[in-house]
Amino acid sequence: MASEKHAEKPYALIFGTVYAPDERPAYGVRVKIRRADQKKAQWELYSDHRGEFAQRVPAGAADYIVWAEPADKHAAKPEVKVHVENDERVDIGLHLRQ
């Protein structure tokens, strides 16, 4: 019974890689995620040494907007729309441009 109380809720996983303009993985890039029907980011994380990031989101049909915040404030902010249907993993790529 104790294990039932602490059972993990189902979740979906948004997994991505941030690529620099030279197409190499980009380390330390701030990534923000929000539901498509909301204005503010609900999650904020950074890409690791392989340029990768992963964020759990609630399982169930929903659309999310994922974007990168490059260090250069004048650079374009790449944005990807992600659709999650259930408890699944969705892989994306964010490509920084100069």
SEZAMAR-502046 format. One record per residue: x, y, z of N, C-alpha, C in turn. Coordinates in nm, 4 decimals, always signed. Layout:
REM residues N
{atom {X,Y,Z},{X,Y,Z},{X,Y,Z}},
...
This chain:
REM residues 98
{atom {+0.0808,-0.1194,+0.0000},{+0.0000,+0.0000,+0.0000},{+0.0857,+0.1265,+0.0000}},
{atom {+0.1947,+0.1255,+0.0714},{+0.2809,+0.2433,+0.0748},{+0.3330,+0.2765,-0.0641}},
{atom {+0.3628,+0.1744,-0.1430},{+0.4140,+0.1995,-0.2773},{+0.3077,+0.2651,-0.3657}},
{atom {+0.1807,+0.2366,-0.3410},{+0.0736,+0.2997,-0.4184},{+0.0656,+0.4483,-0.3889}},
{atom {+0.0861,+0.4877,-0.2654},{+0.0811,+0.6294,-0.2293},{+0.1941,+0.7077,-0.2942}},
{atom {+0.3090,+0.6423,-0.3104},{+0.4246,+0.7108,-0.3657},{+0.4466,+0.6795,-0.5128}},
{atom {+0.3482,+0.6192,-0.5752},{+0.3609,+0.5875,-0.7180},{+0.3753,+0.7176,-0.7966}},
{atom {+0.4636,+0.7158,-0.8936},{+0.4900,+0.8341,-0.9737},{+0.3753,+0.8590,-1.0705}},
{atom {+0.3346,+0.9844,-1.0824},{+0.2298,+1.0201,-1.1776},{+0.2853,+1.0063,-1.3190}},
{atom {+0.2008,+0.9711,-1.4141},{+0.2484,+0.9616,-1.5524},{+0.2906,+1.0998,-1.6026}},
{atom {+0.3879,+1.0998,-1.6902},{+0.4371,+1.2265,-1.7456},{+0.4835,+1.2045,-1.8885}},
{atom {+0.4950,+1.3135,-1.9607},{+0.5554,+1.3136,-2.0934},{+0.6917,+1.3799,-2.0782}},
{atom {+0.7802,+1.3557,-2.1726},{+0.9144,+1.4124,-2.1670},{+0.9430,+1.4875,-2.2954}},
{atom {+0.9777,+1.6147,-2.2812},{+1.0252,+1.6926,-2.3955},{+1.1776,+1.6889,-2.3875}},
{atom {+1.2394,+1.6264,-2.4868},{+1.3845,+1.6102,-2.4904},{+1.4360,+1.6837,-2.6123}},
{atom {+1.5372,+1.7660,-2.5938},{+1.5869,+1.8422,-2.7075},{+1.7359,+1.8633,-2.7058}},
{atom {+1.7846,+1.9103,-2.8191},{+1.9243,+1.9475,-2.8346},{+1.9292,+2.0876,-2.8933}},
{atom {+2.0157,+2.1713,-2.8345},{+2.0387,+2.3067,-2.8853},{+2.1654,+2.3019,-2.9700}},
{atom {+2.1554,+2.3556,-3.0921},{+2.2687,+2.3577,-3.1835},{+2.3140,+2.5011,-3.2070}},
{atom {+2.4457,+2.5221,-3.2031},{+2.5052,+2.6525,-3.2326},{+2.4956,+2.6787,-3.3827}},
{atom {+2.5248,+2.8018,-3.4270},{+2.5187,+2.8309,-3.5713},{+2.6075,+2.7400,-3.6563}},
{atom {+2.7149,+2.6858,-3.5979},{+2.8022,+2.5947,-3.6733},{+2.7533,+2.4501,-3.6668}},
{atom {+2.6317,+2.4302,-3.6155},{+2.5651,+2.3000,-3.6048},{+2.6259,+2.2069,-3.4997}},
{atom {+2.7125,+2.2604,-3.4137},{+2.7642,+2.1816,-3.3013},{+2.6712,+2.2007,-3.1828}},
{atom {+2.6652,+2.1025,-3.0924},{+2.5823,+2.1181,-2.9722},{+2.6264,+2.2404,-2.8913}},
{atom {+2.5302,+2.3146,-2.8396},{+2.5582,+2.4383,-2.7663},{+2.5359,+2.4172,-2.6169}},
{atom {+2.6386,+2.4417,-2.5381},{+2.6342,+2.4243,-2.3923},{+2.5864,+2.5526,-2.3238}},
{atom {+2.5082,+2.5356,-2.2181},{+2.4714,+2.6467,-2.1313},{+2.3703,+2.7443,-2.1874}},
{atom {+2.2930,+2.7017,-2.2851},{+2.1908,+2.7894,-2.3436},{+2.0624,+2.7761,-2.2616}},
{atom {+2.0044,+2.8891,-2.2250},{+1.8795,+2.8877,-2.1494},{+1.7657,+2.8468,-2.2422}},
{atom {+1.6871,+2.7508,-2.1962},{+1.5718,+2.7009,-2.2713},{+1.4480,+2.7235,-2.1860}},
{atom {+1.3430,+2.7761,-2.2477},{+1.2175,+2.8007,-2.1765},{+1.1051,+2.7227,-2.2439}},
{atom {+1.0105,+2.6793,-2.1616},{+0.8966,+2.6012,-2.2111},{+0.7695,+2.6549,-2.1473}},
{atom {+0.6663,+2.6703,-2.2300},{+0.5349,+2.7112,-2.1793},{+0.4281,+2.6360,-2.2559}},
{atom {+0.3112,+2.6257,-2.1947},{+0.1962,+2.5723,-2.2685},{+0.1603,+2.6737,-2.3763}},
{atom {+0.1148,+2.6251,-2.4895},{+0.0843,+2.7136,-2.6021},{-0.0259,+2.8137,-2.5688}},
{atom {-0.1138,+2.7793,-2.4764},{-0.2242,+2.8687,-2.4418},{-0.1898,+2.9652,-2.3280}},
{atom {-0.0642,+2.9704,-2.2888},{-0.0220,+3.0607,-2.1820},{+0.0869,+3.1547,-2.2329}},
{atom {+0.1080,+3.2639,-2.1611},{+0.2039,+3.3657,-2.2043},{+0.3422,+3.3469,-2.1435}},
{atom {+0.3472,+3.3034,-2.0175},{+0.4753,+3.2962,-1.9465},{+0.5298,+3.1538,-1.9445}},
{atom {+0.6622,+3.1456,-1.9423},{+0.7292,+3.0153,-1.9350},{+0.6988,+2.9498,-1.8011}},
{atom {+0.6692,+2.8206,-1.8049},{+0.6456,+2.7447,-1.6825},{+0.7723,+2.6750,-1.6371}},
{atom {+0.8628,+2.6471,-1.7322},{+0.9865,+2.5770,-1.7009},{+1.1023,+2.6510,-1.7659}},
{atom {+1.2147,+2.6528,-1.6967},{+1.3370,+2.7135,-1.7488},{+1.4525,+2.6208,-1.7124}},
{atom {+1.5343,+2.5881,-1.8096},{+1.6475,+2.4992,-1.7859},{+1.7599,+2.5371,-1.8805}},
{atom {+1.8738,+2.4697,-1.8674},{+1.9916,+2.4991,-1.9498},{+2.0391,+2.3727,-2.0205}},
{atom {+2.0913,+2.3926,-2.1411},{+2.1460,+2.2785,-2.2150},{+2.2760,+2.2325,-2.1489}},
{atom {+2.2991,+2.1015,-2.1517},{+2.4186,+2.0446,-2.0889},{+2.5364,+2.0450,-2.1873}},
{atom {+2.6449,+1.9759,-2.1519},{+2.7654,+1.9751,-2.2353},{+2.7433,+1.9103,-2.3717}},
{atom {+2.6389,+1.8334,-2.3861},{+2.6050,+1.7744,-2.5168},{+2.4988,+1.8579,-2.5880}},
{atom {+2.4654,+1.9733,-2.5311},{+2.3631,+2.0591,-2.5895},{+2.2221,+2.0119,-2.5600}},
{atom {+2.2098,+1.9116,-2.4720},{+2.0795,+1.8493,-2.4485},{+2.0084,+1.9043,-2.3250}},
{atom {+1.8773,+1.8922,-2.3290},{+1.7929,+1.9268,-2.2142},{+1.6735,+1.8327,-2.2140}},
{atom {+1.6119,+1.8163,-2.0988},{+1.4930,+1.7316,-2.0868},{+1.4031,+1.7898,-1.9792}},
{atom {+1.2740,+1.7930,-2.0074},{+1.1771,+1.8454,-1.9118},{+1.0545,+1.7554,-1.9088}},
{atom {+1.0183,+1.7132,-1.7880},{+0.8927,+1.6398,-1.7711},{+0.7777,+1.7389,-1.7733}},
{atom {+0.6714,+1.7008,-1.8431},{+0.5479,+1.7794,-1.8460},{+0.4330,+1.6833,-1.8169}},
{atom {+0.3195,+1.7343,-1.7748},{+0.2068,+1.6451,-1.7437},{+0.1650,+1.5615,-1.8656}},
{atom {+0.1324,+1.4359,-1.8416},{+0.0833,+1.3494,-1.9484},{-0.0536,+1.3998,-1.9934}},
{atom {-0.0846,+1.3773,-2.1188},{-0.2137,+1.4200,-2.1720},{-0.1944,+1.5126,-2.2894}},
{atom {-0.2968,+1.5236,-2.3712},{-0.2894,+1.6053,-2.4921},{-0.2684,+1.7524,-2.4579}},
{atom {-0.1611,+1.8099,-2.5114},{-0.1304,+1.9515,-2.4897},{-0.0257,+1.9959,-2.5914}},
{atom {-0.0267,+2.1253,-2.6196},{+0.0747,+2.1854,-2.7056},{+0.1640,+2.2730,-2.6200}},
{atom {+0.2936,+2.2683,-2.6498},{+0.3924,+2.3475,-2.5774},{+0.4771,+2.4254,-2.6762}},
{atom {+0.5258,+2.5400,-2.6314},{+0.6207,+2.6193,-2.7085},{+0.7534,+2.6107,-2.6350}},
{atom {+0.8577,+2.5717,-2.7076},{+0.9924,+2.5592,-2.6512},{+1.0817,+2.6563,-2.7274}},
{atom {+1.1577,+2.7380,-2.6560},{+1.2481,+2.8297,-2.7243},{+1.3788,+2.8456,-2.6481}},
{atom {+1.4801,+2.8891,-2.7211},{+1.6129,+2.9116,-2.6636},{+1.6346,+3.0610,-2.6481}},
{atom {+1.7049,+3.0970,-2.5417},{+1.7416,+3.2358,-2.5150},{+1.8927,+3.2467,-2.5340}},
{atom {+1.9409,+3.2788,-2.6559},{+2.0854,+3.2864,-2.6777},{+2.1490,+3.3971,-2.5937}},
{atom {+2.2778,+3.3829,-2.5665},{+2.3507,+3.4827,-2.4871},{+2.3498,+3.6186,-2.5566}},
{atom {+2.3567,+3.6182,-2.6892},{+2.3516,+3.7415,-2.7674},{+2.2064,+3.7888,-2.7738}},
{atom {+2.1787,+3.8981,-2.7082},{+2.0401,+3.9481,-2.6989},{+1.9816,+3.9859,-2.8352}},
{atom {+2.0680,+4.0098,-2.9352},{+2.0192,+4.0498,-3.0673},{+1.9972,+3.9300,-3.1587}},
{atom {+2.0401,+3.8139,-3.1154},{+2.0230,+3.6927,-3.1975},{+1.8774,+3.6483,-3.1963}},
{atom {+1.8387,+3.5786,-3.3019},{+1.7021,+3.5252,-3.3102},{+1.6821,+3.4179,-3.2030}},
{atom {+1.5606,+3.4095,-3.1527},{+1.5253,+3.3090,-3.0524},{+1.4508,+3.1959,-3.1218}},
{atom {+1.5207,+3.0854,-3.1489},{+1.4518,+2.9744,-3.2167},{+1.3401,+2.9186,-3.1297}},
{atom {+1.2299,+2.8856,-3.1952},{+1.1105,+2.8400,-3.1236},{+1.0528,+2.7182,-3.1951}},
{atom {+1.0089,+2.6197,-3.1162},{+0.9490,+2.4984,-3.1713},{+0.8185,+2.4718,-3.0979}},
{atom {+0.7145,+2.4375,-3.1751},{+0.5879,+2.3961,-3.1150},{+0.5910,+2.2447,-3.1013}},
{atom {+0.5558,+2.1967,-2.9827},{+0.5597,+2.0538,-2.9524},{+0.4195,+2.0086,-2.9137}},
{atom {+0.3744,+1.8982,-2.9724},{+0.2454,+1.8410,-2.9340},{+0.2713,+1.7124,-2.8569}},
{atom {+0.2136,+1.7047,-2.7379},{+0.2218,+1.5848,-2.6554},{+0.0821,+1.5247,-2.6505}},
{atom {+0.0726,+1.3960,-2.6758},{-0.0576,+1.3302,-2.6761},{-0.0842,+1.2547,-2.5471}},
{atom {+0.0199,+1.1937,-2.4883},{+0.0008,+1.1114,-2.3703},{+0.1295,+1.1086,-2.2896}},
{atom {+0.1642,+0.9928,-2.2334},{+0.2890,+0.9803,-2.1573},{+0.3978,+0.9296,-2.2512}},
{atom {+0.4547,+1.0208,-2.3272},{+0.5490,+0.9865,-2.4321},{+0.6702,+1.0786,-2.4278}},
{atom {+0.7709,+1.0453,-2.5062},{+0.8883,+1.1299,-2.5211},{+0.8817,+1.1940,-2.6587}},
{atom {+0.9034,+1.3249,-2.6637},{+0.9063,+1.3972,-2.7895},{+1.0453,+1.4599,-2.8023}},
{atom {+1.1139,+1.4316,-2.9129},{+1.2483,+1.4842,-2.9359},{+1.2423,+1.6018,-3.0328}},
{atom {+1.3179,+1.7090,-2.9991},{+1.3209,+1.8281,-3.0840},{+1.4636,+1.8805,-3.0934}},
{atom {+1.4837,+1.9732,-3.1855},{+1.6108,+2.0429,-3.1990},{+1.5856,+2.1921,-3.2084}},
{atom {+1.6706,+2.2703,-3.1431},{+1.6650,+2.4161,-3.1504},{+1.7946,+2.4636,-3.2147}},
{atom {+1.7861,+2.5349,-3.3266},{+1.9040,+2.5771,-3.4018},{+1.9246,+2.7276,-3.3878}},
{atom {+2.0337,+2.7643,-3.3230},{+2.0672,+2.9062,-3.3054},{+2.1213,+2.9602,-3.4372}},
{atom {+2.0872,+3.0824,-3.4683},{+2.1357,+3.1502,-3.5894},{+2.2075,+3.2779,-3.5468}},
{atom {+2.2992,+3.3212,-3.6317},{+2.3732,+3.4449,-3.6010},{+2.2950,+3.5651,-3.6437}},
